[in-house]
């Protein structure tokens, strides 16, 4: 049983912010040389992609919820967050 609803936008944002952390950690550890401005497009691009992913997921969840209500399934109403 799931404890919360899956939110793919947060997953994408976390993945890109983790990537930014790995880039800086590799630079700090001496594994490679990274200019300071490289992380800016990674973070902003990741946040924009996360926003688009979140909006698409929200639209899919809404459509499924309204389709369940239209079909007369009472369990679709019980899953709706309050």
Secondary structure as UniProt FT lines:
FT   HELIX           8..28
FT   TURN            29..30
FT   TURN            36..37
FT   HELIX           38..70
FT   TURN            71..72
FT   HELIX           74..78
//
